[in-house]
Amino acid sequence: MEIALAILSGVAIGSVLGFVGAGGSMLAVPIFIYIFGLSPVNATTASLLVVFVGAASGALPRIKQRDVLIREALVIWAIGLITNISGAYYLPRIPENLVLTGFALVLIVAGVSMLIPTPQQQLERKVSPLALIAISLVIGALTGLFGIGGGFLAIPILILFYNVAPNKAAGTSLFIIMINTLTGFFAHYRHWGDIDWSLPIIIAIGALVISRVASHRSSKVSPATLKQAFAYFVFAISLFTLIETWVIS
């Protein structure tokens, strides 16, 4: 039963990463906590590996299609190292209920960002240095504290404020998630020995395969309906997390 659930989890995470370009961690973390019984710290660590594998699988085709702003993504990653590593260091010292509450609030913000309609394409503008620094620090903190790659934040900013084409924004998001979660995973090295990696590896393999398939087909499928449905699903996860944390527990 656990193996079957792990395969289904990998399919769900890979589908979201491949089609939307973000959101894998929003599924992975609650899956590890509420289905497989991991602590928030261990769930965050396992999520980083799974989402890295899925994001890497989805990002590679996008790089070949030149749908990735590599320079901007590397800058976001490099600056975000400060808060990424700091978040991973301080995470074990934060009470679990506060970690889960913060995660739920991040999910709400992510869901709202996915409901923002995509504007008509205009001339692409360069991202300003100050904006890149701010985005980088926030995304790094999300990765270090919650195991979230930050793609949900990068996509609307790239589209709404800098008129980056949606496909290129999604591709850049996947690349940011890939390098951010890999760094975050190594920053969580102290928790590797606390996790049975058999199920996360199965989930990662499922996410890898499905993310690659979904990424190839993403240009042929309008993601608007999927993003809207996923946004409401994210709201449901955040509500469940808050109830589980403060009412049931």
Secondary structure as the mmCIF struct_conf table of DSSP 4:
data_model
#
loop_
_struct_conf.conf_type_id
_struct_conf.id
_struct_conf.beg_label_comp_id
_struct_conf.beg_label_asym_id
_struct_conf.beg_label_seq_id
_struct_conf.end_label_comp_id
_struct_conf.end_label_asym_id
_struct_conf.end_label_seq_id
HELX_RH_AL_P HELX_RH_AL_P1 GLU A 2 VAL A 20
BEND BEND1 GLY A 21 ALA A 22
HELX_RH_AL_P HELX_RH_AL_P2 GLY A 24 PRO A 30
HELX_RH_PI_P HELX_RH_PI_P1 ILE A 31 ILE A 35
BEND BEND2 PHE A 36 PHE A 36
HELX_RH_AL_P HELX_RH_AL_P3 PRO A 40 LYS A 64
TURN_TY1_P TURN_TY1_P1 GLN A 65 ARG A 66
HELX_RH_AL_P HELX_RH_AL_P4 ILE A 70 TYR A 90
HELX_RH_3T_P HELX_RH_3T_P1 LEU A 91 ARG A 93
BEND BEND3 ILE A 94 ILE A 94
HELX_RH_AL_P HELX_RH_AL_P5 GLU A 96 LEU A 115
BEND BEND4 ILE A 116 ILE A 116
HELX_LH_PP_P HELX_LH_PP_P1 PRO A 117 GLN A 121
HELX_LH_PP_P HELX_LH_PP_P2 LYS A 126 SER A 128
HELX_RH_AL_P HELX_RH_AL_P6 PRO A 129 PHE A 146
HELX_RH_AL_P HELX_RH_AL_P7 GLY A 151 LEU A 160
TURN_TY1_P TURN_TY1_P2 PHE A 161 TYR A 162
HELX_RH_AL_P HELX_RH_AL_P8 PRO A 166 ALA A 187
TURN_TY1_P TURN_TY1_P3 HIS A 188 HIS A 188
HELX_RH_3T_P HELX_RH_3T_P2 TYR A 189 ASP A 194
BEND BEND5 ILE A 195 ILE A 195
HELX_RH_AL_P HELX_RH_AL_P9 SER A 198 ARG A 217
HELX_RH_3T_P HELX_RH_3T_P3 SER A 218 LYS A 220
BEND BEND6 VAL A 221 VAL A 221
HELX_RH_AL_P HELX_RH_AL_P10 ALA A 224 ILE A 243
HELX_RH_PI_P HELX_RH_PI_P2 GLU A 244 ILE A 248
#
